């Protein structure tokens, strides 16, 4: 099943699903300037009712933004339906998205409206849109342009009124240039853009997120607590899985919490605070730069990073901004 009804369910990435009376912006946990700017911008975007493309690394909370846009907009009383575009099998593409009539094929004992029609009057969240195959993009683009779906076996099309919010961890501009993503689909989705920075780019949000997850996952001994040394280790960690990784850490560490603050060596982290050097990341950065002729924008895109992240990594690994002269070493 690739549909997700996002208006309810367990909290993720700092999402506080406290019901419709709660402020949706409380779901965006953090004190960084970028989070404050995002909380100020989302109500305006929500009211605009335009298509929004949400980009960011895996685990940064793109679904949280989708929920907030829906809850703050004019369609908040309608459904919010999510589709994982990366998990949509070709054999079920048409029936899952567009639906079918009773008797349209063997096993179709009752009519099914399809995921897009289920979002009628509300918001359709296209998660991981960058991983959708080209042929599926073409079919979905027609729906976005015409606002009509044609169920299998139907005699006429059905009008649908949906707001589109799409999300991806991919650099879609590069995918368009490489022919892996349709340019017309990109322009349809990229009416407004929200870019979520990686957690390592906003370390001031680590402590608030930790406290949020600790409260959310509190056990019989209360919320998880850490020693100052353990918190410093969290602040040094690179967080490749972003807020999702932090939540998983809190949940795993909470299993051994007995009321006494956990020390740094008790944290279920795979590194000692210098994961990048341990997993060969300096070499990956150099290889990307060399592959892109030291064009840092292209290298960042190749690594699926923001330019800010690449600059920080280069400084961390003492990599010069220009390639070394012949005969010199990095």
FIFI-423994 format. One record per residue (C-alpha): x, y, z. Coordinates in steps of 0.25 Angstrom, whole numbers, plus 5000, padded with zeros to 4 digits. Example, Ala and Ser with C-alpha at 12.3 -4.5 7.8 and 13.67 -1.06 7.14 Angstrom:
residues 2
504949825031;505549965029;
//
This chain:
residues 330
500050005000;500650134996;499650235001;499750305014;498750385021;499650485027;498750565036;498850465047;499750355052;501050355060;501950475060;503250485052;504350585050;503850675061;502450665057;501450685069;500050625064;499250685075;497950695067;497350805059;497350905071;498850905071;499751005064;500250925052;501551015053;501850945066;502250825058;503450905053;504350885065;505650965066;506251105069;507151125057;506851255048;506451165036;505451095045;504851225049;504851275035;504151155030;503051165041;502851305037;502751275022;501851145022;500551215026;500651305014;500951185005;499851105010;498851215007;499351234993;498851094990;499951074979;500750954976;501950944986;503250864984;503950824997;505450784995;506450735006;507150615010;506550485015;506050505029;505950655029;504450655031;503850685017;502550615021;502450715033;502450825024;501350765015;500450745027;500650885032;500350945018;499050865018;498650895032;498951045030;498251055016;496851065011;496750915009;497050875023;495650815025;495850725013;496750605012;498250595012;498650475004;500150435002;500750354991;502150294991;502550314977;503750224979;502950104983;501850104973;501949974965;501749984950;500749874950;499849954959;500150094954;498850124947;497950054957;498550114969;498650254964;497450274955;496450164960;495550064953;494150024951;493449904956;493749784946;494849864939;495849744940;495849614947;495749634962;495049774961;493849734969;493549874973;493950014968;495150084974;495350234972;496850234972;497850314981;497750444973;496150444974;496250414989;497050544991;495850624984;495650754991;496950744999;498450724997;499150614989;500550594995;501550534985;502650484993;503950444986;503550504973;504950504968;504950354968;503650334959;503950274946;503850354933;502550284928;501850304941;502250454941;501550464928;500250404933;500250484945;500650614938;499350604930;498550594942;499250724948;498950794935;497550754932;497050724947;496450604942;496650454944;496150344935;495850214944;496050084937;494850034930;494150174932;493350234920;493750384924;494750454932;494550504946;494950644950;495850654963;496150784971;497450764978;498650844983;499950784980;501150774989;502350694985;503550654992;504950604988;506350574993;506850584979;507450704971;506350714961;507050824953;508150724950;507150614948;506450694937;507850724930;508150574930;506750534925;506350464937;505250564941;504250634931;504550784930;503050814929;502750734941;503850814949;503250944945;501850904949;502250864963;503350974965;502351084966;502851104981;504051044987;504351005001;505750955004;506050885017;507450895022;508150765028;508250755043;509750775042;509550915036;508750955048;509350895060;508650995069;507350905066;507950775072;507750805086;506250855084;505950735075;506550635086;505750695097;504450685088;504750535084;505150505099;503750565104;503050495092;503650355095;503750365110;503650235118;503350195132;504650265137;504250395130;504950465118;506350415114;507450505120;508850515116;510150565123;510850685117;511850595110;510750515103;510050645098;511450695093;511550565085;510150585079;510650725075;511850675068;511150565061;510950585046;509450535046;509450475032;508050425035;507650565040;506450575050;505950435047;507350385052;507250465064;505850415068;506350275065;507550295075;506650355086;505750235084;506850135085;507550205096;506350205104;506250055105;507450065115;507050185122;506750165137;506650305142;508150325142;508650415131;509350335120;510850365117;511450385103;511950235102;510450185104;509950255092;509650165080;510550245070;511450175061;512550275062;513350355072;512950485067;513750485054;512950395045;513350465033;514850435034;514550295038;513650255026;514550315015;513750445013;514950535010;515250444998;513850454993;513850604994;515150604986;514650514976;513350594974;514150724972;515150654962;513950594954;513350734953;514650804950;514550874963;513250934961;512750934975;511250954971;511250834962;512050754972;511050784983;509950744974;510650614971;510850584986;509350624988;509750734998;509550884998;510750974995;510751015009;511050865013;512150845003;512850975008;512750925022;513350795018;514450855010;514850935022;514750815032;515650735023;516550845019;516250835005;516650964997;515651044989;516451024976;517150894971;518550874975;519650914965;520350804958;521350734967;520650774980;519750684989;518450714996;
//
